[in-house]
């Protein structure tokens, strides 16, 4: 592990941790949006090869509040987040995806909400698509195996008539006017209190990619910490930038993460044969994704020939 930039000795109130993996030009834009709002920024790079780190070091040369930590291998998202947290010095730490761009008041809004409630341990903002519409995942109910199954088979479209088919993604509901408590937010933009993390524990490094944010939200709630969605904190998210180069690799770890999450938190509800049925369903879904990807690649190849 090589540290290329060092920080000032002053202890800042807010640290930003950005885990990078081949995010391209998005990384520098993300850092640029966070610089005026944070006292230190830590970029933990998971062995990128696209020149994104070199571009940042060039663009922000001499900036003392930027630290770049280069991992020799891709250690996964959760492990990289923990590396960044251990290096961070702020009482509040913002985990931010490199394909995010913060509105100029986003961090101030998140910080204001967290500081106003002693039991609030985590807050997330309004994740926006490029056109300004709300992105899914920014506010969620607990994605139980049942709800995930309903969504996977498209049955959540009947949620208006049958509550049992409800979608765990709450962006299908009207945006609240004020901050509200939710079951989970997205790891793409997640401000946490250090003392809450010290109570709950760090990210679970058993996840490589995907579902680790849901795991952390579950553990925060189990310890009695509130999770808040802050609609005033606007964050533009170019979803999937880091996964475009290896889509099937990402999908495989996404489905592995789902299985780990279900087994960890729902084994008591889905014992024995039922849990095996859940695992089988997850891997069947993965095979379907692989098949669709192969068909698309074949069609694209024919179109280009």
N, C-alpha and C positions, 0 to 999 in steps of 0.2 A: 504494500500500500504506500503510495507516494503522495505527499502533500506538497502542492505547488505554490499555494499562497497562504499567508498567515494573517491572523486577525489582530485587531487592536486589543489592548489589555482591559478596556472598559467592558463592563457587563451590560449587554443590551437587553431591553425588555422583550423584543421579538426576534427570533431566529427563523430563517427560511431554509428548509431542506428540500433540495431538488434532486431526484434520482434520474440520471440520464442514461439512455441507451439509444444511440443513433437518432437523436431527435432533430438533427439538421439545424436549419436556421431558426426553428421554433425556440431552441434553448436560449439563444442570445436575446430574443424578444421577451421571453419569460423573465429572464434575469433583469432586463431593462425595466419591465413593469414593476418588479418587486423592489428594486434598488431604493426608490424614494420612500418606501413604506416599511423598511426593515433595517435593523442595525447590523445584521450580518447575514450573509447568504452562503450556504454550504452546498456545493454541487458534488454529489457522489456519483461518479461515472462507472458504469458496469462494462468496462472494456469496449467502449465504442470505437468504431473504425471509420466513421464518416467525416471526421474532421470537425465535429461540432465543438469539442473541447478546445481544440487549437484556435478556432474562430473566436470563442469566448475569451480566451487568454489574450488574444490579439486586440479584440474590441475593448476589453476592460482592463488593459494592461496598467499595472500600478495601483489598482483599486484595492485598498487594504481590507475592506470589509467583505471581500469575496475570497472564499477558500474552495479550492478544487481538490478533491480526493479521488485518486484513480485506483480502482480495483483492478488487479491483474487479470481477473476472470469475471464473468457475469455471475454475481453471487445471488441474484434474485432481488425483487423489489423490497421485501420485508427486511432482509439482511442489510441492504443498503440504507434503508430508512433508519435502522438501529445504529449503523455506523455514524450517520449524520446526527442523530439525536445525541449520541454520546459526546460528539465534538461540539455540539451547540452549547451556548452559554445562557440563552434567554430563558426567562421564566415562562414564556409562551413560545411554542414552536409550531410553525406553519409548514406542513408537508404539502408540496405543490408539484404537480406534474409538469414536465418541461414543455408540453404542448398547451399550457394554460397561459393566459394573459390577464393580469389583474386590472380591474378598474382602479382608478386613482384613489378611491375611498374604501376599497374592499377590506384591506387589513384593519383599518380603523374601525369599521363597522363590526367585523368579527371580534376584535379585541374588546370593543365596548360591551357587546352582548355577554361575552365570557366573564368580564369583570363585574357585571351587574348581578350575577347569580352565583352564589358560593357553591351550589351543587352542580353547576354546569362545568363539564370537563372537556367538552369538545364542541366545535361549531364548524359548520360548512356553509358555503355561499351558494348563490344562484348560478348554476352551471349553464351557460348559454351556448347555443349553436352559433355559427357565424352570422345567421340571420336574426339573432336575438331571441329566438324561441327557447323555451326551457328544455334542457337535455335530460334524458332519463338517467337515473342513478344518483342525482344530487340529493334527493330525499327519498327514503325507502322505508317500507315496513320490513319486518323480518322475512326473508325469502325462505320459508319452510319448504321441504321437499314437495309438499302438496301444491303450494302456490307456484313453485317453479315448474311443476308438471303442467299446471293449468296454462301458464304462459307459453311453455314449450310447444303445447299442442294448439295454441291459439284460442283456448277457451276463455281467457281473461276478457275477451271482447263482450262476454255475456255478464260481466260484473254488475252492470246497471240493474239487471233483473235478478241475479242470484249472487248473494254476497260471498258464497264459498268459492266463486270463481274470480275473486278480486285480484287485481294486479298489485304486486308488491312495489312497483315503481309508482311513486305518488305524483309524478309530473302529469298524470292524466287528470288530476284534481286541480281546482283553481289555485292560483298562487296566493298564499296568505299575505295580509297586509303587514303583519308584524312577525318577529321571530317566533317559531313554534318548536315544541319538542317532538322529535321523531325517533324511530327505532335505529336508523342508520343513515349515514351520509357517505359521500364518495371520498376515497383516498386521493383523488385528484386535487382536492383542496380541503385540507383538514387542519384547523388550528386547535391545538391542545394545550392544556395547562400542565406544566412540568410536575406539579404536585399530584395531579391526577394520574399521570403516567407512572410516577413512583409508587402509587397505590395499586394500579392495575397491572403494571409490567409492560415490557416492550412488545413490539410486533412479534408475532409467532413466525419464526424463520422456517418452520415446516412447510409454509407456503412459498412457492417460487414466484408465482405471478397470478394474480386474481384471487379474490375472496379473503385476502388477508385484512382488508379494510372492514369487511363485514364481521370477521372474527374479532377485531379490536373493538368494534362498536358493541358487539354482544358482551364482551368482557367488561367494558366500561359500564354498561347498564347493570350487569350482575353485581358490580361493586357499588351501585347506587349513584353513579354519575349521570347527569343529564346530557343528552346529545341534542343540539339545537340547529335548526335550519334558519339561516339568516337571508331573507329575500333581498335585502338592501345591499348585500355584498355581491357585486356582479363579477363573474369570472368567465371569460370567453375560453372555451375548451375545444381545440381541434382534435376531436376524439380519434384515437388510433394511430397517431403519427408514428409512434415508436414500434408499432406492431406490423406495419405494412410490409416490411422486408421479410418477415418470417411468420406468415399468418397461421400455418398449421402448428408450428412450434408454440405459438401463443394459445391457440385453441386447446392443444393437448394439456398445457399447464392450467388453463382455465378450468377444464373439466376435472383434472386432478384436484385442483383447489376446491371445487364444489363438493367432491366426495369427502375430502378431509373436513370441510366445514359441516357437512351433514352428519358424519360419524361423530364429530367432536361434540356437537350440541343437540343432536336429535336421536341419538342411539336409543335413549330410553323410550322415545315415542315410536320408533320404528325398529323393534327388536327382531333378531333372527332373520327369517325369510323376507320380511318387509324391507329391511335394510339392504339385503342382497338385491331385492327388486329395484330399489332406488339406485343402487350402484350400477346395475345392469342398464337401467333407463338412461343414466348419465352417459355411459359409454356408447349406447346405441345412438344417442344424440350426437356424440362426437363422430361416430362413423358416418352419420348422415351429413354432417358438416364437411367431412373429408370428401364424401361423394359429390356434394354440390360444388366444392372447390375444384375437383377434378373435371367435372362437366364444364364449368366455366372456363377453366384453363384450356380445355380441348376446343371449345367454341371460339375462344380468343385466338388460338393458334390457327384455326381454319380461316378466320376472318383476316388475319395478317398475311396468310400465304397467298 
